[in-house]
Amino acid sequence: MELKLLFPADSPPLSVIVAAKIAGISLRTDPTLSSGSRPTLIVSNGLKLHGTNVLLRYLGRAAASIPNFYKRDAFECGQIDEWLDYAPVLASGSEFEGACNYVDEYLLKRTFLVGHSLSIADIAIWSGLAGTGQRWESLRKSKKFQNLVRWFNSISVEYGAVLDEVTATYVGKRGLGKPIASKVKEKEHQSVNGDINEKGKAGRSTYEVDLPDAEVGNVRLRFAPEPSGYLHIGHSKAALLNQYFAQRYQGQLIVRFDDTNPAKESNEFVENLLKDIETLGIKYSKVTYTSDYFPELMEMAEKLIREGKAYVDDTPRDQMQKERMDGIESKCRNNSPEENMKLWKEMIAGSERGLLCCLRGKLDMQDPNKSLRDPVYYRCNPVPHHRIGSRYKIYPTYDFACPFVDALESITHALRSSEYHDRNAQYHRIQEDMGVRQVQIYEFSRLNMVYTLLSKRKLLWFVQNGKVDGWDDPRFPTVQGIVRRGLKIEALIQFILEQGASKNLNLMEWDKLWTINKKIIDPVCPRHTAVIEERRVLLTLTDGPEKPFVRIIPRHKKYEGAGDKATTYTKRIWIDHADAECVSVDEEITLMDWGNAIIKEIKKDEDGNVTQLTGVLHLEGSVKTTKLKLTWLPETSELVNLTLVEFDYLITKKKLEEGEDFLDVLNPCTRKDIAALGDSNMRNLQHGEVLQLERKGYFICDVCLC
């Protein structure tokens, strides 16, 4: 479906153009309407629609590639309509900052304007901001509206290539401010591809990575996880790079489950992989399964048997593996097609004889590339399949199914990590034997993290042996695990895109990821106070308030959006034992959010541990002159019992060497639970809320206390 958009040259409807681009809807633009005219959309049958909001709703309904772009329940549709009506306020010069403030406050605890996914409401407001050009860019850099900037940046990263193209073309037209896209584009491509900022011929950036023979509008990619575990950080790189190239070339992205091994796979993994893909914000056109093509795969296997390009082999697996390594042909290699077909039928039936066999491709047993030495195409496996039950007793291998289904689904480019480099020749040779269309392979480096296992087989061992609480355990490198630990998806996306499509192998430090995360959460996450319960020390302020009183103070001194908290001031307060051990008699200290005090007396037990302190307030004292700034809590019954959980790596070695057993480097202690007391305001924390405990670090609420 191609649509034609008419509009005045001096006021292009940026939101309509952006919505169409993101939705993958072909739109011819014609800036020939007279000034002041409403934008007009001409559909294929010649009928017309008029007005920005009308066009946005139409595109929202027509966007098959983006679920819920506008098709929501009645209430959420109403919310979207409200935002469409509000968007023009951003173009009102006098009301611009007030509008920014309103949206900023609204986004305090929201990722999207309406519901939990992108809608045309987000597009309308994003376009309204981008359309002001330098005015918004100045505010964006000032950090005045941090929620709004976070939201704006997340959409900019998600749809970078598309948005750069639109803003470069239309932002800067009369009334829309100066162009901002060229700078943003250059910065994004540098971070995505990780190369030095160099210029090639005709001003083209040499660090822009291209897909070979890719044509804009004619690229079709697939992200193909096996449903044998949850999505982890390594898979995330593949998923996000597929999305990046699909958007850059205005192509399609398919999610295909490689479900060819029923012994390892389950519906639980399918459901959670889809959940994780949604969490990453991956936009795909459809979901398919390799099992959808089992009949066609079997037909192709039989075709290859009849053509003498595949044979059934009953060689024991260990012997077969050794013969492949040594380049020794199987005794079954030269069996006739008739004999192979007879044994193939035994495999299909799952007979006693068939269970001893596998189907192998007849490629080249002498090739130096061992992946070409007659790989296995089909194996017997009587285990029921999680989608189709016990219909089949045989299943294709990934090496056989992937090149066939890629061709069948018209995939133009298959993105694979460079660890599969030696199997690329096998992939192409199998497609050649099948007589199907050749698919381009594009390699990128596997994402490796220090002290981290990314093998789903090894991660499954931890789950099955009770070493972790499940696939979403915060010690796991799964998307659900690291999000549960407090990682923001924006940080993960930024971290992965910075690695780009480079083929250089890197062992990445987790610290870099958490540093990016800190930059996102620190400006907005609230501050609270906790005291470690064990050996906590009571400090009695002899001139402190006889009657406790309460003050309302900000949860974040530099960010009003974090709200307020109530702090109780009493004569007797708790401080950490470690802090009590650091003070000396007559030392002036600062009690955070209160003022200075002077320690007058220190009591210790027979082992020399501090058990009690006495002091006097010195509120006129300067906090700049004190060495110790201490957190404290009032001695009241309103304090909240907390468990602070600290995690360590699951293994003690940065990187396992080839053949090294991970069981030999298991970390004996990966979790530490610390009992603590928290300020009374923490009773109102919501599940998943990220906060900073003063002088203790960042935490995420894993169990709601309210």
C-alpha positions as CSV (number, residue, x, y, z in Angstrom):
1,M,0.0,0.0,0.0
2,E,1.5,3.3,-1.1
3,L,-0.1,6.6,0.1
4,K,0.4,10.1,-1.0
5,L,0.8,12.9,1.5
6,L,0.1,16.5,0.5
7,F,1.2,19.4,2.8
8,P,2.3,23.1,2.8
9,A,6.1,23.4,2.2
10,D,6.4,25.7,5.3
11,S,4.7,23.3,7.7
12,P,5.4,19.6,7.0
13,P,3.4,17.3,9.4
14,L,6.5,15.8,11.0
15,S,4.5,13.4,13.2
16,V,2.6,11.9,10.3
17,I,5.8,11.3,8.3
18,V,7.6,9.8,11.3
19,A,4.6,7.5,12.1
20,A,4.5,6.2,8.5
21,K,8.3,5.6,8.5
22,I,8.3,3.7,11.8
23,A,5.3,1.6,10.7
24,G,7.0,0.8,7.4
25,I,4.1,2.3,5.4
26,S,5.2,3.7,2.0
27,L,4.4,7.4,1.8
28,R,5.1,9.7,-1.1
29,T,5.3,13.3,0.1
30,D,4.3,16.3,-2.0
31,P,4.8,19.7,-0.4
32,T,2.6,21.6,-2.8
33,L,-0.4,22.7,-0.7
34,S,-0.8,26.4,0.0
35,S,0.3,27.8,3.3
36,G,-2.2,27.2,6.1
37,S,-3.8,24.2,4.5
38,R,-4.4,21.0,6.4
39,P,-2.2,18.0,5.5
40,T,-4.1,15.6,3.2
41,L,-3.6,11.9,2.7
42,I,-4.6,10.3,-0.6
43,V,-5.2,6.5,-0.4
44,S,-4.9,4.1,-3.3
45,N,-8.5,4.4,-4.4
46,G,-8.3,8.2,-4.6
47,L,-10.2,8.9,-1.4
48,K,-8.8,11.6,0.9
49,L,-8.3,12.2,4.6
50,H,-7.5,15.6,6.1
51,G,-5.8,16.9,9.3
52,T,-2.8,15.7,11.3
53,N,-4.6,13.8,14.0
54,V,-7.0,12.1,11.6
55,L,-4.0,11.0,9.6
56,L,-2.1,9.8,12.7
57,R,-5.1,7.7,13.7
58,Y,-5.4,6.2,10.3
59,L,-1.7,5.2,10.2
60,G,-2.0,3.9,13.7
61,R,-4.8,1.5,12.6
62,A,-3.0,0.6,9.4
63,A,0.3,-0.2,11.0
64,A,0.4,-4.0,10.9
65,S,4.1,-4.2,11.9
66,I,3.5,-2.4,15.2
67,P,0.9,-4.0,17.5
68,N,-1.2,-1.5,19.5
69,F,0.1,1.5,17.6
70,Y,-3.4,2.9,18.0
71,K,-5.6,-0.2,18.3
72,R,-6.2,-0.3,22.1
73,D,-9.1,-0.7,24.4
74,A,-11.5,2.2,24.6
75,F,-9.8,3.9,27.6
76,E,-6.3,3.8,26.1
77,C,-7.6,5.0,22.8
78,G,-9.1,8.0,24.7
79,Q,-5.7,8.6,26.3
80,I,-4.0,8.6,23.0
81,D,-6.6,11.1,21.6
82,E,-5.9,13.4,24.6
83,W,-2.2,13.5,23.8
84,L,-2.8,14.1,20.1
85,D,-4.9,17.1,21.1
86,Y,-2.2,18.2,23.5
87,A,0.7,18.0,21.1
88,P,0.1,21.4,19.4
89,V,0.9,23.1,22.7
90,L,4.6,22.3,22.1
91,A,4.5,24.6,19.1
92,S,3.2,27.5,21.2
93,G,6.3,29.6,22.0
94,S,5.1,31.0,25.3
95,E,3.8,27.6,26.6
96,F,6.6,25.4,25.4
97,E,8.5,25.0,28.7
98,G,5.3,24.7,30.6
99,A,4.3,21.8,28.3
100,C,7.7,20.2,28.7
101,N,7.3,20.4,32.5
102,Y,3.8,18.8,32.3
103,V,5.0,15.9,30.1
104,D,8.2,15.5,32.3
105,E,6.1,15.0,35.4
106,Y,3.7,12.6,33.7
107,L,6.7,10.4,32.6
108,L,8.1,10.1,36.1
109,K,7.3,6.4,36.4
110,R,6.3,5.7,32.8
111,T,8.2,4.3,29.8
112,F,5.6,5.3,27.3
113,L,2.8,7.9,27.3
114,V,0.0,5.4,27.1
115,G,0.2,1.8,28.4
116,H,3.3,-0.3,28.0
117,S,4.2,0.1,24.3
118,L,4.8,2.7,21.7
119,S,1.8,4.5,20.3
120,I,1.0,7.4,18.0
121,A,0.8,9.5,21.1
122,D,4.6,9.1,21.6
123,I,5.2,9.9,18.0
124,A,3.1,13.1,18.2
125,I,4.9,14.4,21.3
126,W,8.3,13.3,20.1
127,S,7.8,15.0,16.8
128,G,6.5,18.1,18.5
129,L,9.7,18.4,20.5
130,A,12.1,17.5,17.6
131,G,10.2,20.0,15.3
132,T,11.3,22.9,17.5
133,G,14.9,22.2,16.6
134,Q,17.5,24.1,18.6
135,R,15.0,25.1,21.3
136,W,14.4,21.6,22.4
137,E,18.1,20.7,21.9
138,S,19.1,23.4,24.4
139,L,16.6,22.1,27.0
140,R,17.7,18.5,26.2
141,K,21.3,19.3,27.1
142,S,20.3,21.3,30.2
143,K,19.0,18.2,32.1
144,K,16.1,20.4,33.2
145,F,13.5,17.8,32.2
146,Q,15.2,14.5,32.9
147,N,12.2,12.2,32.5
148,L,11.3,13.8,29.2
149,V,14.9,13.5,28.0
150,R,15.1,9.9,29.0
151,W,11.9,9.1,27.1
152,F,12.9,11.2,24.1
153,N,16.3,9.5,23.9
154,S,14.9,6.0,24.2
155,I,12.7,6.6,21.1
156,S,15.6,8.3,19.3
157,V,17.9,5.3,20.0
158,E,15.2,2.8,19.1
159,Y,14.4,4.3,15.7
160,G,17.6,6.2,15.1
161,A,18.1,5.6,11.4
162,V,14.5,6.4,10.5
163,L,14.2,9.5,12.7
164,D,17.6,10.8,11.5
165,E,16.4,10.6,7.9
166,V,13.1,12.4,8.6
167,T,14.5,15.2,10.8
168,A,17.4,15.8,8.4
169,T,14.9,16.3,5.6
170,Y,12.1,18.3,7.4
171,V,13.5,19.8,10.6
172,G,15.0,23.1,9.4
173,K,12.2,24.0,7.1
174,R,10.7,27.4,7.8
175,G,9.2,27.6,11.2
176,L,10.8,24.4,12.4
177,G,14.2,25.6,13.7
178,K,17.7,24.5,12.6
179,P,18.6,21.0,11.4
180,I,19.7,18.8,14.2
181,A,19.9,15.4,12.5
182,S,23.3,15.5,11.0
183,K,25.0,15.7,14.4
184,V,22.8,13.1,16.0
185,K,23.3,10.7,13.1
186,E,27.1,11.0,13.2
187,K,27.1,10.4,17.0
188,E,24.8,7.4,16.7
189,H,26.7,5.7,13.9
190,Q,29.9,6.2,15.8
191,S,28.5,4.5,18.9
192,V,26.7,1.7,16.9
193,N,29.7,0.7,14.9
194,G,32.5,1.6,17.3
195,D,34.9,3.0,14.8
196,I,36.9,6.2,14.5
197,N,35.2,9.3,13.1
198,E,36.6,9.3,9.6
199,K,35.3,10.7,6.3
200,G,35.4,8.9,3.0
201,K,34.6,10.1,-0.5
202,A,31.8,12.5,-1.0
203,G,31.6,13.1,2.7
204,R,30.3,9.6,3.5
205,S,31.2,8.3,6.9
206,T,33.5,5.3,6.5
207,Y,32.4,4.0,9.9
208,E,28.9,3.3,8.6
209,V,28.6,-0.4,8.4
210,D,26.7,-1.7,5.4
211,L,24.9,-5.0,4.7
212,P,26.3,-6.5,1.5
213,D,24.1,-5.9,-1.5
214,A,21.4,-4.4,0.7
215,E,18.7,-2.3,-0.9
216,V,16.5,0.1,1.0
217,G,13.0,-1.3,1.3
218,N,14.2,-4.8,0.2
219,V,15.9,-6.2,3.3
220,R,14.4,-9.0,5.3
221,L,16.1,-10.3,8.4
222,R,15.3,-12.9,11.1
223,F,16.2,-13.2,14.8
224,A,16.1,-17.0,15.4
225,P,16.5,-18.0,19.1
226,E,16.2,-21.6,20.2
227,P,13.4,-21.9,22.9
228,S,15.8,-23.8,25.3
229,G,16.3,-21.0,27.8
230,Y,15.6,-17.3,28.4
231,L,17.1,-14.5,26.4
232,H,20.5,-13.5,27.7
233,I,22.7,-10.5,27.0
234,G,24.5,-12.2,24.1
235,H,21.2,-12.9,22.3
236,S,20.2,-9.2,23.0
237,K,23.1,-8.1,20.8
238,A,21.9,-10.2,17.9
239,A,18.3,-9.1,18.4
240,L,19.2,-5.3,18.5
241,L,21.6,-5.5,15.5
242,N,18.9,-7.2,13.5
243,Q,16.5,-4.4,14.4
244,Y,19.1,-1.7,13.7
245,F,19.6,-3.0,10.2
246,A,15.9,-3.6,9.5
247,Q,15.2,0.0,10.5
248,R,18.2,1.4,8.7
249,Y,17.2,-0.2,5.4
250,Q,13.4,0.1,6.0
251,G,13.1,-3.6,5.9
252,Q,11.3,-6.4,7.8
253,L,12.4,-8.4,10.9
254,I,11.0,-11.8,11.6
255,V,11.2,-13.6,15.0
256,R,11.6,-17.3,14.2
257,F,11.9,-19.9,16.9
258,D,14.4,-22.6,16.0
259,D,12.5,-25.4,17.7
260,T,14.2,-28.5,16.3
261,N,15.3,-30.2,19.5
262,P,12.2,-31.2,21.6
263,A,14.4,-32.6,24.4
264,K,15.5,-29.1,25.4
265,E,12.6,-26.9,24.4
266,S,9.3,-25.8,26.0
267,N,6.4,-23.4,25.8
268,E,7.7,-21.7,28.9
269,F,10.9,-20.7,27.0
270,V,8.8,-19.5,24.0
271,E,6.6,-17.3,26.2
272,N,9.5,-15.8,28.1
273,L,11.6,-15.2,25.0
274,L,8.7,-13.3,23.5
275,K,8.4,-11.4,26.8
276,D,12.2,-10.6,26.7
277,I,12.0,-9.5,23.0
278,E,9.2,-7.1,24.0
279,T,11.2,-5.8,26.9
280,L,14.1,-5.0,24.5
281,G,11.6,-3.1,22.3
282,I,12.2,-5.3,19.3
283,K,9.7,-4.5,16.6
284,Y,9.0,-7.5,14.3
285,S,6.6,-8.2,11.5
286,K,5.6,-11.7,12.6
287,V,6.6,-14.8,14.6
288,T,7.3,-18.1,12.9
289,Y,8.6,-21.5,14.0
290,T,11.0,-23.9,12.2
291,S,8.4,-26.5,13.1
292,D,6.0,-24.7,10.8
293,Y,8.1,-26.1,8.0
294,F,8.7,-29.7,9.1
295,P,6.7,-31.1,6.1
296,E,8.7,-29.1,3.6
297,L,12.0,-29.9,5.3
298,M,11.2,-33.7,5.1
299,E,10.3,-33.3,1.4
300,M,13.7,-31.5,0.9
301,A,15.5,-34.3,2.7
302,E,13.9,-36.9,0.5
303,K,14.8,-34.9,-2.6
304,L,18.4,-34.9,-1.6
305,I,18.3,-38.7,-0.9
306,R,16.9,-39.3,-4.3
307,E,19.5,-37.1,-5.9
308,G,22.4,-38.9,-4.1
309,K,23.2,-35.7,-2.0
310,A,22.3,-37.3,1.3
311,Y,22.5,-40.7,2.9
312,V,21.4,-42.6,6.0
313,D,24.1,-43.6,8.3
314,D,24.0,-46.0,11.2
315,T,27.6,-45.4,12.4
316,P,27.7,-45.0,16.2
317,R,28.0,-41.3,17.1
318,D,31.4,-41.4,18.7
319,Q,32.9,-43.4,15.8
320,M,31.2,-41.0,13.3
321,Q,32.7,-38.0,15.1
322,K,36.2,-39.5,15.0
323,E,35.8,-40.4,11.3
324,R,34.8,-36.8,10.5
325,M,37.8,-35.5,12.3
326,D,40.1,-37.9,10.4
327,G,38.4,-37.5,7.0
328,I,37.3,-41.1,6.8
329,E,34.3,-41.9,4.7
330,S,31.4,-43.8,6.3
331,K,30.7,-47.4,5.2
332,C,27.2,-46.1,4.4
333,R,28.3,-43.2,2.2
334,N,27.9,-45.1,-1.1
335,N,24.6,-46.8,-0.4
336,S,22.1,-46.5,-3.2
337,P,19.2,-44.0,-3.0
338,E,16.8,-46.9,-2.8
339,E,18.5,-48.3,0.3
340,N,18.8,-44.9,1.9
341,M,15.1,-44.2,1.3
342,K,14.2,-47.6,2.9
343,L,16.3,-46.7,6.0
344,W,14.8,-43.2,6.0
345,K,11.3,-44.7,6.3
346,E,12.6,-46.7,9.3
347,M,13.8,-43.4,10.8
348,I,10.4,-41.7,10.2
349,A,8.7,-44.7,11.9
350,G,11.0,-44.5,14.9
351,S,11.6,-48.3,14.6
352,E,14.4,-50.0,16.5
353,R,16.5,-50.0,13.3
354,G,15.6,-46.4,12.5
355,L,16.6,-45.2,16.0
356,L,20.2,-46.3,15.2
357,C,20.4,-44.0,12.1
358,C,20.8,-40.4,11.1
359,L,20.6,-38.6,7.8
360,R,23.9,-37.0,6.6
361,G,24.6,-34.7,3.7
362,K,27.1,-36.0,1.2
363,L,29.4,-33.0,0.9
364,D,33.2,-33.4,1.1
365,M,34.9,-35.6,3.6
366,Q,38.4,-34.3,2.6
367,D,37.6,-30.6,3.0
368,P,40.0,-28.9,5.5
369,N,36.9,-27.2,6.8
370,K,35.5,-30.0,9.0
371,S,32.0,-28.6,9.0
372,L,31.8,-29.7,5.4
373,R,32.6,-33.3,6.2
374,D,29.2,-34.8,5.7
375,P,27.2,-33.0,8.4
376,V,24.1,-34.6,10.1
377,Y,20.8,-33.4,8.6
378,Y,18.3,-35.4,10.6
379,R,18.3,-37.4,13.9
380,C,15.8,-39.6,15.5
381,N,14.3,-38.3,18.7
382,P,11.1,-39.9,20.1
383,V,10.6,-37.1,22.6
384,P,7.2,-35.2,22.1
385,H,7.6,-31.7,20.6
386,H,6.2,-28.9,22.8
387,R,4.1,-27.5,19.9
388,I,3.2,-30.5,17.7
389,G,3.3,-33.4,20.1
390,S,4.3,-36.9,19.0
391,R,3.7,-36.5,15.3
392,Y,7.4,-36.8,14.4
393,K,10.1,-39.2,15.5
394,I,12.8,-37.4,13.6
395,Y,13.9,-33.8,13.7
396,P,16.2,-31.7,11.4
397,T,19.4,-30.2,12.8
398,Y,20.0,-26.5,12.9
399,D,22.6,-26.8,10.1
400,F,20.0,-28.3,7.8
401,A,16.9,-26.4,8.7
402,C,18.3,-22.9,9.0
403,P,19.6,-22.4,5.4
404,F,16.4,-24.0,4.0
405,V,13.9,-21.9,6.1
406,D,16.0,-18.7,5.6
407,A,15.5,-19.2,1.8
408,L,11.8,-20.2,2.2
409,E,11.0,-17.1,4.2
410,S,12.9,-14.9,1.7
411,I,15.5,-13.8,4.2
412,T,18.0,-11.5,2.4
413,H,20.6,-11.4,5.1
414,A,21.3,-13.8,8.0
415,L,23.2,-12.1,10.9
416,R,25.4,-14.6,12.7
417,S,28.1,-14.2,15.3
418,S,31.7,-14.8,14.1
419,E,32.0,-18.0,16.2
420,Y,30.1,-19.7,13.4
421,H,32.5,-18.5,10.7
422,D,33.7,-21.9,9.7
423,R,30.1,-23.1,9.2
424,N,29.3,-20.3,6.7
425,A,30.7,-22.4,3.8
426,Q,28.5,-25.3,5.0
427,Y,25.5,-23.0,5.0
428,H,26.0,-21.9,1.4
429,R,26.9,-25.4,0.2
430,I,23.7,-26.8,1.7
431,Q,21.7,-24.1,0.0
432,E,23.4,-24.9,-3.3
433,D,22.6,-28.6,-3.0
434,M,19.0,-27.8,-2.2
435,G,18.7,-25.5,-5.2
436,V,17.3,-22.6,-3.2
437,R,18.0,-18.9,-3.3
438,Q,21.3,-18.0,-1.7
439,V,21.1,-15.8,1.5
440,Q,23.9,-13.3,2.4
441,I,25.6,-14.0,5.8
442,Y,26.7,-11.0,7.8
443,E,29.0,-11.7,10.8
444,F,29.3,-9.8,14.0
445,S,31.4,-10.5,17.1
446,R,29.9,-12.5,19.9
447,L,29.3,-10.5,23.1
448,N,31.4,-12.0,25.9
449,M,31.3,-10.8,29.5
450,V,33.9,-11.4,32.2
451,Y,33.1,-14.0,34.9
452,T,30.0,-14.9,32.8
453,L,28.6,-18.1,31.3
454,L,26.3,-17.6,28.3
455,S,25.9,-21.2,27.3
456,K,22.2,-22.1,27.9
457,R,23.3,-25.7,28.8
458,K,25.5,-24.4,31.6
459,L,22.9,-21.9,32.8
460,L,20.3,-24.7,32.9
461,W,22.7,-26.6,35.2
462,F,22.5,-23.8,37.8
463,V,18.7,-23.8,37.6
464,Q,18.3,-27.5,37.8
465,N,20.8,-27.8,40.7
466,G,19.2,-25.0,42.8
467,K,22.3,-22.8,42.6
468,V,20.0,-19.9,41.5
469,D,16.4,-19.1,42.1
470,G,15.4,-19.5,38.4
471,W,16.1,-18.0,35.0
472,D,15.3,-14.5,36.3
473,D,17.9,-14.8,39.1
474,P,19.8,-11.5,39.5
475,R,23.1,-13.4,39.2
476,F,22.1,-14.6,35.7
477,P,23.1,-12.7,32.5
478,T,19.5,-13.2,31.2
479,V,17.5,-10.1,30.3
480,Q,15.1,-10.9,33.1
481,G,17.9,-11.4,35.6
482,I,19.8,-8.2,34.9
483,V,16.5,-6.2,34.8
484,R,15.6,-7.7,38.1
485,R,19.0,-6.6,39.4
486,G,18.2,-3.0,38.5
487,L,19.4,-2.5,35.0
488,K,17.4,-0.1,32.8
489,I,16.7,-1.4,29.3
490,E,17.9,2.0,27.9
491,A,21.4,1.2,29.4
492,L,21.5,-2.3,27.9
493,I,20.5,-1.0,24.5
494,Q,23.1,1.7,24.6
495,F,25.8,-0.7,25.8
496,I,25.1,-3.2,23.1
497,L,24.8,-0.7,20.3
498,E,28.1,0.8,21.3
499,Q,29.7,-2.6,20.5
500,G,28.1,-2.3,17.1
501,A,28.4,-4.8,14.2
502,S,32.2,-5.0,14.5
503,K,33.8,-8.4,14.0
504,N,36.5,-7.7,16.7
505,L,36.2,-10.1,19.6
506,N,36.0,-8.4,22.9
507,L,35.7,-9.5,26.5
508,M,33.6,-6.8,28.1
509,E,33.5,-5.7,31.7
510,W,30.2,-5.5,33.5
511,D,31.4,-2.3,35.2
512,K,31.0,-0.4,31.8
513,L,27.3,-1.5,31.6
514,W,26.6,-0.5,35.2
515,T,28.3,2.8,34.7
516,I,26.0,3.6,31.8
517,N,23.1,2.5,34.0
518,K,24.2,4.8,36.8
519,K,24.2,7.8,34.4
520,I,20.6,7.0,33.7
521,I,19.3,6.3,37.2
522,D,21.4,8.7,39.3
523,P,19.7,11.9,38.2
524,V,16.2,10.6,39.0
525,C,16.2,7.8,41.5
526,P,15.2,8.7,45.1
527,R,17.5,8.6,48.1
528,H,16.7,6.8,51.3
529,T,18.6,5.8,54.4
530,A,19.4,2.4,55.9
531,V,21.4,1.2,58.9
532,I,22.9,-2.2,59.1
533,E,21.1,-4.0,61.9
534,E,24.0,-6.1,63.3
535,R,25.9,-4.2,66.1
536,R,24.2,-0.9,65.2
537,V,25.1,1.8,67.7
538,L,22.8,4.2,69.5
539,L,23.9,7.9,69.5
540,T,22.2,9.9,72.3
541,L,22.1,13.7,71.6
542,T,21.8,15.2,75.1
543,D,20.4,18.4,73.8
544,G,18.4,16.8,71.1
545,P,14.6,17.2,70.8
546,E,12.7,15.9,73.8
547,K,9.7,15.4,71.6
548,P,10.3,13.9,68.1
549,F,9.3,16.2,65.2
550,V,9.0,15.6,61.5
551,R,10.3,17.5,58.5
552,I,9.3,16.9,54.8
553,I,12.5,16.9,52.7
554,P,13.1,16.0,49.0
555,R,13.8,12.3,48.1
556,H,16.3,13.7,45.7
557,K,17.8,17.1,46.3
558,K,18.4,17.9,42.6
559,Y,15.3,16.3,41.1
560,E,11.8,17.4,42.3
561,G,10.1,14.7,40.4
562,A,11.3,12.1,42.9
563,G,8.9,13.6,45.4
564,D,9.3,14.1,49.2
565,K,9.8,12.0,52.2
566,A,9.1,12.5,55.9
567,T,12.1,12.5,58.2
568,T,11.7,12.1,62.0
569,Y,14.2,13.9,64.3
570,T,14.7,12.4,67.8
571,K,17.1,12.6,70.7
572,R,18.3,9.0,70.2
573,I,19.4,7.9,66.7
574,W,20.9,4.8,65.2
575,I,24.1,4.8,63.2
576,D,26.1,2.0,61.5
577,H,28.7,0.2,63.7
578,A,31.4,0.8,61.1
579,D,30.7,4.6,61.3
580,A,30.8,4.5,65.1
581,E,34.2,2.8,65.0
582,C,35.6,5.8,63.1
583,V,34.6,8.6,65.4
584,S,36.6,9.9,68.4
585,V,35.8,11.9,71.5
586,D,35.3,15.7,70.8
587,E,35.2,15.1,67.1
588,E,32.7,17.1,65.1
589,I,30.7,15.1,62.6
590,T,27.9,15.8,60.2
591,L,24.5,14.0,60.5
592,M,23.2,14.1,56.9
593,D,19.9,16.0,56.4
594,W,20.2,17.5,59.9
595,G,23.5,19.2,60.8
596,N,26.6,18.9,62.8
597,A,27.1,17.2,66.2
598,I,30.1,16.8,68.5
599,I,30.8,13.3,70.1
600,K,31.3,13.6,73.8
601,E,31.5,10.1,75.0
602,I,32.2,6.6,73.5
603,K,31.4,3.4,75.3
604,K,32.9,0.1,74.3
605,D,32.5,-3.6,75.3
606,E,35.3,-5.8,76.7
607,D,36.4,-6.6,73.1
608,G,36.9,-2.9,72.3
609,N,33.8,-2.6,70.1
610,V,31.8,0.6,70.3
611,T,28.4,0.0,71.9
612,Q,27.1,3.5,72.6
613,L,27.8,7.1,71.8
614,T,26.8,10.4,73.4
615,G,27.0,13.8,71.8
616,V,25.6,17.3,71.5
617,L,24.2,19.1,68.5
618,H,26.2,21.8,66.9
619,L,23.9,22.9,64.1
620,E,25.7,26.2,63.5
621,G,28.8,24.2,62.6
622,S,30.0,24.1,58.9
623,V,29.5,20.8,57.1
624,K,32.5,21.7,55.0
625,T,34.9,21.3,57.9
626,T,33.9,17.8,59.1
627,K,35.6,14.7,58.0
628,L,32.7,12.3,58.6
629,K,29.2,12.7,57.0
630,L,27.1,10.0,58.6
631,T,23.7,8.5,57.7
632,W,21.4,7.9,60.7
633,L,17.9,6.8,61.6
634,P,15.7,7.8,64.5
635,E,15.0,5.4,67.2
636,T,11.3,4.8,66.5
637,S,9.0,1.8,65.9
638,E,8.3,3.0,62.4
639,L,11.5,1.8,60.9
640,V,11.2,-0.8,58.1
641,N,13.0,-4.2,58.3
642,L,15.0,-4.8,55.2
643,T,17.2,-7.5,53.6
644,L,19.9,-6.0,51.5
645,V,21.1,-8.5,49.0
646,E,24.6,-8.4,47.5
647,F,25.6,-10.6,44.6
648,D,28.9,-11.9,43.2
649,Y,29.8,-13.7,40.0
650,L,28.8,-17.3,39.5
651,I,32.4,-18.3,38.5
652,T,35.8,-17.1,39.8
653,K,37.6,-16.9,36.4
654,K,37.2,-14.1,33.9
655,K,37.2,-16.3,30.9
656,L,37.1,-20.1,30.5
657,E,39.7,-21.6,28.3
658,E,38.9,-24.1,25.6
659,G,37.9,-27.4,27.2
660,E,37.9,-26.0,30.7
661,D,35.1,-27.2,32.9
662,F,33.0,-24.5,34.5
663,L,32.4,-26.8,37.5
664,D,36.0,-26.4,38.5
665,V,35.7,-22.6,38.9
666,L,32.4,-22.2,40.6
667,N,32.2,-19.4,43.1
668,P,31.3,-20.9,46.5
669,C,29.5,-17.8,47.7
670,T,27.5,-15.7,45.2
671,R,24.9,-14.2,47.5
672,K,25.1,-12.3,50.8
673,D,21.9,-11.2,52.7
674,I,22.4,-8.4,55.2
675,A,19.7,-7.4,57.7
676,A,19.1,-3.7,57.9
677,L,16.7,-1.1,59.1
678,G,15.3,1.5,56.6
679,D,13.5,4.8,57.0
680,S,9.8,4.7,57.4
681,N,9.2,6.0,53.9
682,M,10.5,2.8,52.4
683,R,7.3,1.1,53.4
684,N,5.7,2.8,50.3
685,L,8.3,1.5,47.8
686,Q,6.8,-0.2,44.8
687,H,8.1,-3.5,43.3
688,G,10.8,-2.8,40.8
689,E,11.5,0.8,42.0
690,V,15.2,1.7,41.9
691,L,16.6,3.8,44.8
692,Q,19.9,4.8,46.3
693,L,20.6,4.1,49.9
694,E,22.8,6.9,51.0
695,R,26.5,5.8,51.2
696,K,25.5,2.2,50.5
697,G,24.8,2.2,46.8
698,Y,21.9,1.6,44.4
699,F,19.2,-1.0,45.1
700,I,16.0,-2.2,43.5
701,C,12.9,-3.2,45.4
702,D,12.4,-6.9,44.8
703,V,9.6,-7.4,47.4
704,C,7.0,-4.7,47.9
705,L,6.8,-3.6,51.5
706,C,3.5,-1.9,51.4
